Amino acid sequence: MKRFLQSVATVLWEKWVEFKFEWGRITAAAVVGPLLYMAALGWGFGASGTGGRPYIDFLVPAILALTTMNASYTAISQSLSIQRIFEHSFDQLVISPTPIPAFLCGQMLAGALRGLYGGALILLLSIPFGASMHITPAFFLVMLLNGLAFAAFGALAALLARTHSDVTRVSSFTIMPMTFLCNTFFPLERVPAAVKTLVRILPLTHASGALRAIAYGEAPAFADLAILALYALAFLLAADLVMEKKQNL
Amino acid sequence: MVEIIHLTKRYPDGKAPAVDDVSLTIGTGEFFGLLGPNGAGKTTLISVLSTLLLPTAGEVRIDGERLTRGRADVKRKLALVTQHNSLRGNMTPEEILELQGRLYYMDRRRIRERSDELLAFCGLAEHRGRIVRQISGGMKRKLMICRALLTQPEVLILDEPTVGLDPASRRQIWDLLRTLNREGMTILLTTHYIEEAEQLCGRVAMIESGRIARLAPPRELICALGAFAIDEFDGEHTKSTFFQTREEALRYAEGLSREFAIRSTTLEDVFLSEVGRGLGAQA
């Protein structure tokens, strides 16, 4: 167990070194997109109502969900695929005695922390937009769970990718549709029934739902938290299986 | 001891196996060389030894224990210097060594001590705080060697370790490898510099098309071919003929009318006569 925790700490240290080197770019990348969404949609529709509340109150929790999703996914998928495909520095990890599950847990945690960092910045930047939210520890727990799930997904994508473009492609086919459809910019009720079933099983829907519930002063649904945790676990196990069994790492 | 047992590696898109039923035992403390033309399967074999590639068939054992990606205790004994630059571009040499030490659970104080020693030995001490992307190719090679040596592995795997180094640095690395080998480290080296293998290795295997063509100590391979060589130049090509003794070579030379040179046979001659056919076929 001590070795496992040491390995997780090593990965966190490595990601911290990476963050120190690129914090300006990382910060800009984490906030520019969400800030534009808040500006365009918040100024455009902020005062209009959604479910009896101002639209900006509806919007900001979802922006936080997609910020943590993007920041966590990108932090791991980009870095890991560069290390594996371009730099080949990943080779040293593979040959080292660091256990694969510990390495992946470290990556997940580092990705989730990067997501929390982006989320916290957006939370601060949302203040001038006038959103009214209840911020509790559970709010950060949901962001963390969301980050863990998408960081693990990022690791899986980076391990399966043959080229760096594959990672971008995965993002285009998964992250991008979720950004627009998963209970983010409009309520789930407006989604056609056939699509709703699909949207309901996607993780961002649950992250947006849980964050919105907490922001409205309600308790998050246990199912939302459980589903996010299950996604994190499933992606972790899949990434572990790939790292153990893939013929050519 | 490293045992490679009936190892085969076939790529999904490849017709012939890159490594074809190779069996090989490298004794503890041995300095072993792997030679072969481009595409012969050397790097594939090294990649299987480092678990980056999984074998299609066969296995690798280190001190009797099967090597797999999940066997941390077995992998602890290995270190790898890859053929291509495999350093994190956005880290400093100091951070790269610290990461390596942490991956192998080394004590922080020990990491600092070993880093200081190795960086000083390789002339990188002044550059320890520079971003790797900004240092020269030769420095990067040296840093990769420092990284592999940091953890004092029992088995050191080097894939073309001195490519891109100037002659003085290459000799310096040779001396270091000799010293480490004398201290008991098992070393597996692939190289395109045949002279390097001849100087350093106790035994060499010549690989061609994924199979071992010859395996013996360099001296034995040279003697089998003939200790003396005569090179004849016909204006376009050089033809080498080999003889067991100088006298035999001189007798042969007496009958020659064109320009020739008599010299000692080298491992390169053996290489060219054994697997050089492959090179010719490729060309």
Interface residues (C-beta under 8 A of the other chain):
Chain A: R3 Q6 S7 A9 T10 W13 E14 V17 E18 F21 E22 Q83 E87 H88 S89 D91 Q92 L93 V94 I95 S96 P97 T98 P99 I100 M243 E244 K245 K246 Q247 N248 L249
Chain B: Y11 P12 S50 T51 L52 L53 L54 R69 G70 A72 D73 K75 R76 L78 A79 L80 T82 H84 N85 S86 L87 R88 G89 N90 M91 E95 L99 Q100 R102 L103 Y104 Y105 I131 R147
